[in-house]
Amino acid sequence: MNISISRARDSSVLLTALLTVVVIGLTLGSYLWVVSNQNQSTMHALAWNSAIPVLEAGLEEALTQLHYTDIDHLSANGYSN
């Protein structure tokens, strides 16, 4: 009983397995890159949306101060130039 092993078949199986691993790795890497960028974009939007009410409150306070006192009398309420 002679069993012959074909080296060409062994190498093609190895090549197919390596190619499959590379494709799965590239797919996973691309997916992680997209998720990372989405997370960064979400954090940026969250920071921006948290800062806007503070900005509006500061502007409203400044305009109210200017409305009730003129620019030369800002020290009346503890503000300075």
ABEGO torsion letter per residue (X at the ends): XBBBBBAAAAAAAAAAAAAAAAAAAAAAAAAAAAAAAAAAAAAAAAAAAAAAAAAAAAAAAAAAAAAABBAAAAAAAGBBX
